[in-house]
Amino acid sequence: MLIAVSVHTEDKPDFVRLQEAIDSIPEGYEEPVTIRIRPGIYEEKVTVPASAPPILLLGEDRVKTILTWSDNAHTLGEDGKPLGTFRSGTLNIFAESFTAENVTIRNTSGPGTGQAVAAFVDAGQAVFRRVSLLGDQDTLYTGKGKQYYNECWIEGDVDYIFGAATAVFDRCRLHNKRSRGYITAASTPEGTAFGYVFLDCEITGGEGVRDVYLGRPWRPYAHVAFIRTAIDGSITPEGWHNWGQPDRETTSRYEEFASTGAGAAPGRRVSWSRQLTEEEASDYRVIHIFDGWHPEGY
């Protein structure tokens, strides 16, 4: 099934709102659905339900195709109560299979407003290619499942990639917007082989941004590995933070291999992180991390 969405009615789309396009899929429909999104700014909060078939959200131009909303954890919901972090997302994905390409997803709540999720990905298997995820605190919530991000731009300031999923970030750019922040806040379940794996990524910071940590453990068994990452001077030399809970230093797994750039300081990292050997790093392959699953088209 192919559905066209455009905010410009002269394009003669099927729908002008993305949520209407998703809601139009018949109940029980199981075949893959492609939703083509014409360039434009889509100001709406969107949910892909658990009952949805495999969906490809396909934009034509990442820079010009923007899904945007501005809820944060303190925004009042219809029940008059604060939404909380987990209901603040601009795009909320609960389907078993989902792919997005060539779009920008942003939360414009702004700095200092608290947790404000751009994308909440709680899918079985999810793929993002050439997607920009823009926000401040808690930009990307990786809820569960296996998630693959390829050539994406992800930015924020505090815990802007967080959650329990096994997620691979392949050739992505991570951009620190403000000083003294944290890129990751993993909550990898105990006994899970892989949490967040960054392959051949780049870390940058805005002008004057300093003292940003690679991560801190949201839960005791957090796992994060940076493999062949180009790191600028926005990252603090110690690299990792224990979130004020020293006991998590013995259970968290924070790893690097072959980091380069001004922020690569293997000799100054905290003692409870690890520099992987070449042999250990060779295990960080997509098909191995995902236990045999190949993201479509990988």
Disulfide bonds with the S-S distance in Angstrom:
none
